[in-house]
Amino acid sequence: MVYADPYTFSEWDRTMNEILSDPIADPPLRLLVDHRSCQAPALMFVRHMGEYVRRHRDRFRGGAIAIVSGDTSGYAIARMTEMLIDAKQVPCEVRAFREWDDAEKWLEGVR
């Protein structure tokens, strides 16, 4: 999933619905999110995203999401997303990364 400015939660929601409805996206879901070339999302966007994942927890069960950020603020928001998903008790691992290769390696190793 690649983000480009400007983006909205409605676009994210629509994209995630398409991904989750695709038969190839059977759990456990693995997502590599490229957030390097855009601004960090607003806090409200992250809250809506966390709520979406919580509502669809069965689809995310055992999954892994790697978020690659290009700047310090984006990385901080990605780390906050990790904590939010954990706090909502969604059985999905989320990790923030600064480097694409590190994110790919982590996703390959998640069981």
Secondary structure, 3 states (H helix, E strand, C coil): CECCCCCCHHHHHHHHHHHHHCHHHCCCCEEEEEECCCCCCCHHHHHHHHHHHHHCHHHHCCEEEEEEECCHHHHHHHHHHHHHHHHCCCCEEEEEECCHHHHHHHHHHCC
